[in-house]
Amino acid sequence: SRQRLASVDGAGALADAQAALRSDAESPELWRQVAEANLALGRRQGAAEALRGAVERGLREPRALWLLGRDHLRAGRAAEATPLLLAARDLAPTSDLRTLAAADLGEALAARGAG
């Protein structure tokens, strides 16, 4: 079926990205590719770990910062989410992503104020 084919292609993309990462573990872009492949397969934890690796290595891409910040927020870590969501909002062009990051940032700030 088409869904199975997409899963096989996604698994192949993940394997390729992981292989590339093994040859250059300091590349934030390769970490981002691993995260995207994990997301495509519905593997949130793997995606969050790879996004963390990308951000730790200097990736300043709004979508990656938002996804990682949102993961922290969902896990109840508003203090960790706040700077990521702030950066995502500030770096995002005027777009839906900026609106999403701003909404999640408001939620994180409210959670910090309540905590």
C-alpha positions as CSV (number, residue, x, y, z in Angstrom):
1,S,0.0,0.0,0.0
2,R,1.0,3.6,-0.4
3,Q,1.3,4.1,3.4
4,R,3.6,1.1,3.7
5,L,5.7,2.5,0.8
6,A,5.9,5.9,2.5
7,S,7.0,4.1,5.8
8,V,9.7,2.2,3.9
9,D,10.9,5.4,2.2
10,G,10.8,7.2,5.6
11,A,12.8,4.4,7.2
12,G,15.3,4.6,4.4
13,A,15.6,8.4,4.8
14,L,16.2,8.0,8.5
15,A,18.9,5.3,7.9
16,D,20.6,7.6,5.3
17,A,20.5,10.6,7.6
18,Q,21.8,8.6,10.6
19,A,24.6,7.2,8.4
20,A,25.6,10.7,7.3
21,L,25.4,11.9,10.9
22,R,27.9,9.2,12.0
23,S,30.4,10.7,9.5
24,D,29.9,14.3,10.7
25,A,28.3,14.3,14.2
26,E,28.9,18.1,14.6
27,S,26.7,19.1,11.7
28,P,23.6,20.8,12.9
29,E,22.0,20.3,9.5
30,L,22.5,16.5,9.6
31,W,20.9,16.5,13.1
32,R,18.0,18.4,11.6
33,Q,17.6,15.9,8.8
34,V,17.5,13.0,11.4
35,A,14.8,14.9,13.3
36,E,12.8,15.5,10.1
37,A,13.0,11.8,9.2
38,N,11.9,10.8,12.7
39,L,9.0,13.2,12.5
40,A,7.9,11.7,9.1
41,L,7.8,8.3,10.8
42,G,5.9,9.6,13.8
43,R,8.8,9.1,16.2
44,R,8.4,12.2,18.4
45,Q,11.0,11.2,21.0
46,G,13.7,10.5,18.3
47,A,12.8,13.8,16.6
48,A,13.1,15.7,19.9
49,E,16.5,14.1,20.7
50,A,17.8,15.0,17.2
51,L,16.4,18.5,17.4
52,R,18.1,19.0,20.7
53,G,21.4,17.8,19.0
54,A,20.9,20.3,16.2
55,V,20.2,23.2,18.5
56,E,23.1,22.4,20.7
57,R,25.3,22.5,17.6
58,G,24.1,25.9,16.6
59,L,21.0,25.4,14.5
60,R,18.9,28.6,14.5
61,E,16.1,27.5,12.3
62,P,12.7,28.8,13.4
63,R,10.8,25.5,12.8
64,A,13.3,23.4,14.6
65,L,13.4,25.8,17.6
66,W,9.6,25.8,17.7
67,L,9.3,22.0,17.5
68,L,11.8,21.5,20.3
69,G,10.3,24.3,22.4
70,R,6.8,22.8,21.9
71,D,8.2,19.4,23.0
72,H,9.5,20.9,26.2
73,L,6.2,22.6,26.8
74,R,4.2,19.4,26.3
75,A,6.5,17.7,28.8
76,G,5.8,20.3,31.4
77,R,9.2,22.0,31.1
78,A,8.0,25.6,30.5
79,A,11.3,27.1,31.6
80,E,13.2,25.2,29.0
81,A,10.6,25.9,26.4
82,T,10.5,29.7,26.8
83,P,13.8,30.7,25.2
84,L,13.4,28.3,22.3
85,L,9.9,29.5,21.6
86,L,11.0,33.2,21.9
87,A,13.8,32.6,19.4
88,A,11.5,30.7,17.1
89,R,9.0,33.6,17.2
90,D,11.7,36.2,16.6
91,L,13.4,34.3,13.8
92,A,10.3,33.3,12.0
93,P,9.2,35.4,9.1
94,T,5.7,36.8,9.3
95,S,3.8,33.6,8.9
96,D,1.8,30.9,10.5
97,L,4.9,29.6,12.2
98,R,5.4,33.0,13.9
99,T,1.8,32.8,15.1
100,L,2.2,29.3,16.4
101,A,5.4,30.1,18.2
102,A,3.9,33.2,19.8
103,A,0.9,31.2,21.0
104,D,3.1,28.5,22.5
105,L,5.3,31.2,24.0
106,G,2.3,32.7,25.7
107,E,1.3,29.3,27.1
108,A,4.9,28.7,28.4
109,L,5.0,32.1,30.1
110,A,1.6,31.5,31.6
111,A,2.8,28.1,32.9
112,R,5.9,29.7,34.4
113,G,3.9,32.4,36.1
114,A,1.6,29.7,37.6
115,G,4.5,27.5,38.7
